[in-house]
């Protein structure tokens, strides 16, 4: 996926049992054209609604965070509870909200986590296939030249990223300017 939004859309499609890729337009044309039509309609509605309401959106920016946060949390809780009327859903949202807050405080990027969520099941499925083809022998990944080469490249990239000189240079590059 090119960005986190695309990864989220792919994840939603996988959860619904839709295999993302170029075959979606062929296998499920109604879904494909429905998504395109909904994007056009959504953008049109945004233009129609947002142009006259620009003043209201500007006034919303003046509401203090300590007032806005509980209102947003209440609406999120009502929405989550109304889907299944299950209190466990609220606990799950609270847990993942706290986890997200903790990851934000630890300066962890959400995009790799999202990519792992989306690509993890695909990776696991293909690993299972490879293990079945290799009759359960994991050495097949290091004895074949292509897979051994790819594993070596991945390991080399990991080692290079964690070298102190490279890590220091990366921190200098990713410093936000005020």
N, C-alpha and C positions, 0 to 999 in steps of 0.2 A: 504493500500500500504506500502511496505517495505521501500521505500525511495522516495524522491521528483521526481525522474525521472519516477518511476512507477506510481506515482500519476498523473504526467503530461500525460503519455500515456493513463491512464484510463480516464482522463478528455477529451482527444482528441477522444477516442472511444465513450464516452457518447455524445459529441457534434455531432458526425457523426451518432448517433442513434443506436449504437451498445451497447448491454448490456454486460459489461465485466463479466467474470467468467468462470468456467469450461465448460459451455455449448457452448462457442464460437467455440471450436474445433468441436463440433457436429453439431451446427446449421449453421455455416459458415466456412466449412473446407478450402475453397479457400482462404479466408482472413487469417485464422490461419497459414496455410502453406506458404502463401505469405509473412507474417511478418517474419516467421522463415527463409525463403529463402533470404529475403532482408537483414536480419542481417548477414547471412553468406557471401553474396555477398559484403555487405558494409565492413565487416571486412577484406575480401580478398583484396578489392580495397584499403583500408587503408594501408595494408602491402605493396602492390605493389607500391603505390604512396609515402608513407612516407619514406621507406628505402632509395631511391635515393635522396630525398629532405630534409634529416635531416639538411644539412648545411644551406639550405635556411631558414628553420624554426628557426634555432639558430640565423641567422642574423636578422630575424624579431623581435627577442627579444631585439635587440639593438635600434630599432626605438623608439623615445621618445613618451610618452603618448599623449602629446599635438598635435602631428602630426597624430598619429594613431586614436585618438578619432573622429575627424571630418570625416575621411575617412570611419570609421565604421558607423557613423551616416548617411552619405550620401548613402552608400549601403543599409542600413536598410530602409531609406526613399524611395529610388528607388524601392526596393522590395515590400514594403507595398503599395505604390501608383500604382504599375503595376498590382496588383491583381484585383482591381476594378476600377481603375482610379477615385477615390473618395477622395477629399481633407479631408473629415471627418475622414477617416482612419488615415491620418497623425496626425490630432489633437488627435485622440484617443491614438495613439502610444506615442505622446508627453506627454499626460496627464498621462498615465500609467507608462511611463518612469520616469516622475517627481515623481509620487507616489512611485515607487520603490526606487528612490534615497532618498526620504524623509523617507521611512521605514528603509532603510539601515542606514541613519544617526541617526534614533531613536533606532537603534540596535534591530529591529524586525526581527524575523526569517521568511524567505519566505515559509518554509515547512508547517507550520500550516495553513497559508493563502491558499496555494495550496491544502492542504487536505480539507479545508473548501469549496473550489471551486468545488472539485471533489465529495465530500460526501454530500454537501449541498442539491443538488436536490434529491438525494436518501433519505435523511432524511426527506425532505419536503413531498415527495410522500408517504412515510410510515406513517408520522404523519397524513396526510390527510386520509389515509386508517383507521388508528386507530380512528380518530375522527368520521368517518362515521360509523364504527362498534359500537362506544360508543354513537351514535346518538347525537353528538355534545357536550357531557358532558365531560369537561376536568378533572373532579374529578376522572375519571376512572384510571388515572395515579397514583394517591396516595391512592386509596382504594384497589387496587389489590396488593397482597403481593410482587410479583416479581418486578413489575414496581416501587412500592414504595421503595423497597430495593435498586434497581439500582439507582433511583433518590437520595436516601439518600447517597449512596456511592459516586456518582458524586459530590454532595454538600459537603460531608466531604473532598474529595480530593481538591476541590476548596478552602475550608476554610484552610486546612493544607498548601497548596501552598502559600497562602497569609499571613500566620502568619509571624511576623517579624523574629523570630529565624530561621525558615525554609528558608525564603527568603534570609537572610544573608548567610546561609550555601550554598544555591544554587549558589549565586553569587561567593562565594569562589571556588566552584567546577568548574564553567564554565569560570574562568579567563584564558585567553590565556597566555601561557608562551612564552617568547622571546628566 
